[in-house]
């Protein structure tokens, strides 16, 4: 079995933005690994080069991840309403 190589698809400023993008990509079925300098995590630094967070995905998902990230940066996901699971209403007697 050949394992996918992890490929860098984006760099963002700060752990919060990294977690937002991780959630977005995982919601699309893409595995994500976020990487940040150890010193930045230890000292809670979120500015400058130490605050940069790398977003990595398996090589098999790079194109899909880049499309999702491009749509995110274009604003395609703004002002979307959450659609919960459909629930069937019981008929009134």
Order of alpha helices (4+ residues) and beta strands (2+ residues): beta-alpha-beta-alpha-beta-alpha
